């Protein structure tokens, strides 16, 4: 069984990784996610390299099927739908944190 790992900056997702042993499939989320992360980092004063890097984290692995490419695409589509523009704007305004 493979694992889905979502990479976040604070609570804003940036990338999905499907990993099984040494094999993996990665997908970067659309540009609006990167823009939200950058905007939030600047607004919160985390624009410096150390502060910025300290905020990256990986979520706990979630078991998925062994079809790495299909699972990566599926996870990307789900996060893309779940985090619409309004939700990303709200996250930026909240300093990148959910439930502030």
Secondary structure, 3 states (H helix, E strand, C coil): CEEEEEEEECCEEEEEEEEECCEEEEEECCHHHHHHHHHHHHHCCCCCHHHHHHCEEECCCEEECCCHHHHHHHHHHHHHHHCCHHHHHHHHHCCCCCCC
